[in-house]
């Protein structure tokens, strides 16, 4: 049995308060370090703002969660590995905010960070078959790899999942307030589902506590990131995406839930990569054809677009709380079809979506 206060209430509010306190303090040092996104100096294809805005919001965001984690999470292999991996992602992200590191090097660091937590125990041992039964991924070995220990298929899927979420959510911060809202809603849904069984196991409890810490910190950061933003998340926020991706797999795998609640940015990410590859461009190539860019071209403002993403995430998250595995699969397919159709329609009806 879990304690409601120390599992939900206190982790949420302490992370919220710490992030609210840490953000304006961090802004002082961020400005002194020159971590500023100036559109006149940094020519990025997806830039939407017209004035210099501080970057590296991932610093106070991560600090709010990390300090709260020291208070409420047990010191053990998985939690230590998780925050070490998060710190690595944050460090590389801040360096990228300053020097614009190669996206291929950043991707390599994503893989390394994901591997650290997976080998510490955050893997995907099984997935539920929506049509009945369970597929045990940890029984499938990739024997062709030249490693001294068996590399289970569950490890590969877990690393792929974590890296994918890190990159997909990074693409979802194009509009002020968009990303922290999605993070908060996703974390709350995952946190609730972590506590859905009468008997709560150790990893479920860690997943729940960390989920509500992430949600609290996300809402705290949102106060400074909502339009007009006082600070951008920067690439250092990948440390937060890492944490969220891990809580979604820590206890009794919740992949279908995470896919559903983050359905819109996930489909947008898949659509974006497919489009870039088919057009002969690198998947890391930047453009202004993400869904939020297309909605901006349609005349919708930053606030309306952010609220649109939050509303859809909240609706899908609510469905995830009540749907069966088969129902979630059906919902995921419908989201994929509808969102893909909307993106295609917007691209075909906007004269020059790259402007």
N, C-alpha and C positions, 0 to 999 in steps of 0.2 A: 504494500500500500504506500502511496506517496503523500507527502505533505503539500497541501495546496499552496501555502504561502511560500515555502522555500523552493517549490518547483515551478510555479507560474508567476505569482504576484511580485515577489521580491526580485527574482532575476530580470523580469521585464522592466520594472520601474527603476531599478538601480542602473541597468544598462542604458535606459533612456536618460536618466539624470546625468550620468557620467559623460555620455555623448554630447548632451546639451552644454555641459561645462567645458568639455575638452575641445569642442569645435572652435569657439571664438579664441581660446588660448592658442590652439594650433594655428589659427589664421595669422597670428602675429609672427610666428616662426616661418610659416609657409611663405609669407610675403617677403620676409628678410632673406630667405633662401632663393628667392626668384622663381618659385614654382607657380608661375602665372601663365594662363592661357591667353595670349594676346593674338587675336586674329590677324593683326597687321604684321606680326613677326612670324607666326606659325601658320603656314598655309596648309590647312587640312581640308580634303574634299568634303568632309561631312560637317564642317564647322557651321554652326547656326547663330552664334552670338556675335555681337558687333563691338563689344567693349572688353577690356582685359578683366579676367575673372580668375581668382586663385584656384589652383588644382590641388590634387593630393588630399581630397576629403576622405580618402581611405584611411588616413592616419587616425583622426579622432573616432571614426567609425569602428575601426579595429580595436582601438584602445578601450572604447566603451565596453566592448564584448570581452576582451582579454582580461581586463581588471575584474569584471563581474565573474568571469570564469574562475579566476583565482579564488574567489570567495565561495562559489557554489559547486564547482566541479571537482571530482576526486583527482588527485595527482596519480596518474597511471599511464601506461604505455600509450593508449590511444589518444588521451587528451593532450599529453605532452607533444606527441607527434603531430597532432592536429594544429596546435598553436605554433609549433616550430615551422611547419609547412606554410601556415598562414603568414608568419613573419617573413619567410623567404619571399613569398608572393608580394607582400607589402613592400619590402625593400626594393625588389626589382621594379615594381610598379612606380614607386616614387622616383627611382632613377630614370625610368621612362618618361615620367612627367617632366623631368628636367632636361633630359638629353635625347628623347625620342629614340629609344633602342629599337633594333631590328625586330619586327613582329615574329620572325622565325626563331630568334633567340628567346623571346618572351614565351612562345609556344613550347619550346624545349623546357623552360623553367616550369611551365604549367604541368608538364608531364612528370618532371622530377618531384614537384610538390605533391601531386596526386599519388605518385608511387610511394612516397613516405607514409602517407596516412593509410594507404591500402595494405602495405606490408605490416603496418601496426595493428591491423585488424578490421579496418573499415572496408570490407569487400562485400560482394553480393553473392551469398552462398546459394540462393535459389530465387526463382521468380514464379509467381503464381500463374498457372495456365487459366485464362479466363473461361475456357471451355471444360475445365475440370483437371484436377491434379496439380502437381508441383514439379518443376524442372530444376533439378539440383545441379547448379553450375559448378560447384566445388568438387564434383565427381568427374569433371571433364578436364583432362590435362593436355597442355600444349607441349607434347614431348619432343617436338622438333627443335625447340629453342636450346641453345648451348649454355644452359645454366646448371649449377650444381644441385639446385633444389627444384622440385616440380613447380612449374608455373601454371597454376590453375586458370581455367577459362574465366572463373569468377573474378580473378584479379584483373584480367584484361578488360572485362566489361566494366568493372568499377573504375578503373583508370580512365577509360573512354568516357564514361558518364561524367566524372568529375571535371575532366578537361573540357568537355562539351558545355556543361553548365557554366563554367568559368568564362568561356568565350561568348556564349549566347547572351548571358546577362550583361557582359561588357558592351555588347551591341545595343542593349536596351536602356542605355543612359543618355540617349541622344536628346531627349526633351527634359527640361528641368523638372525634377520631382518624379519622373517616370520610374526609374529604377528602385529607389528606396521604398516606394509604395508597393511595387511588385514583390520585393524582398519581404516586407513586413507581412503582407497577406499570405504569401507562400509559407513563411516560417510559422505563423500562427496555425495554419491548417495542418502542417506537418507535426507541430507540437501537440495539437489536440489528438491527432491520430496515433501519436506515440503512447498516449495514455488510454487507448480505447479498450484494453483488456483488463479484466478484474485483477489479475496478478501482473504487476509491472516488473519486467526484468531489468537488470542493471543497465544494459545498453539503451533500453527504451527510456529510462529515467535520464540518462545523459543526453539523449536526443531531445527529450522534452525540454529540459532546462536550457540547453544551448539554443533551441528553437526560439524560446521566448526571450532569451538574451538578444538574439539577432533581431527579432521583431521590435523590441524596445529600442535598441540602438538605431535601427532603420528609421523609426518614427522620430527619434531625436535628431538624426541627421537631416530628415526631411524638412524640418523647420528652417534649415539654412539652404536647402537645395531646391525648394519649391520656387516656381517662377515669380519674380526674377531671382535667379540663384545668386547667393552670396559666395558659394563655393561649389566646385565641381568634384565628383567622386575621384576622378583621375583613374589611371590604370591600377593604382594601389588597391582599389576597391575589389580587385580580383581575389584578395584575401578573404573578403566577405562571401563572395560567390563560392569559394572553396569550402568555407564552413557550412553554407547552406546545402551544397551538394552532398556533403558528408552526412549531415543530419538526416537527409532523405533516404540514406541507405544504412544507417547505423543499426537500427533494430527492425526486425521483421520487415524487410524491404518494402519501401513505399514509393517505388519508381513510378507506378501508374498515377499515383496521387500527385507527385511532383510534376510529371509530364502534363497532367490535366490543368493544375492550377497555374502553371507557367506556359500554358498552351499557345497563347498568341506569340510571345517572343520566341518560343521554340520553333514554331512553324515558320515564322519570319526568318529565323536563322537558317533553317534548312533550305528555305526558298532562296535566300540570299547566296548561300554557298553554291547551290545547284546552278543558279543563274550565272554566277561569276565563272564557274568552271566551264559551263557550256559555251560561254562567250569567249573562252580562251584566256581568261584573266586569273590571277592568283586568288584563292579564297580569302587571303589577307588584304586584298586590294580594297580600298575604301571608295564609297560612292554615296549618293543621296537617294537610294532606292529602297531603303528600309521602309516599313509601313509607316513609322512616325514621320519620316521625311515626306512621304506621299500625302499624308493627311495634312501636313503643314502647307503643301502645295495646293491642297484643296481649300485652304483658307481657314482651317481650324487653328486655334491658338495653342500655346504650350500647355496652359492649364487644362483646357478641354481634352487635349490628347492624353495628358497624364491621368486625368479622371477617367477617361475611356478605358485605358489599360487597367487601372485599379478596379473599375466596375466589373470588367470581364473576368479578371483574376478572382475577384470576390465571388462572382456567380459560379465560376468553375470550381473554386475551392469549396463552396457550399455543396455543390453536387458531389465532389469527391468524398465528402463526409458521409454521404448516405448511399451512394451507388455501390453495387456489387462489382466484382472484377470484370464481369462481362459488360456491365453498364458503363464502367469507366472506359473500356476498350471502344465501345460504340461512341461514347462522347468524344474521345480522342480523335477518332476517325472523322466525326462530324466537324470538330474544330479545325482539323487539318484541311478539310474540303472547303469550309466556309472562308477561313482566313486566306487560303491560297487564292480562292475566287476573288476576294476583295482586293488583294494585292495585284492580281492580274488585271482586274477591271480598272483600278487606279492607274496602273502603268500604261494601259492602252488609251486611257481618256485624258491623260496629262500630256501636253504637247512635248515638253522637254523635262522629264523627271530628274535629269542630272544637274539642272540649274540650281 
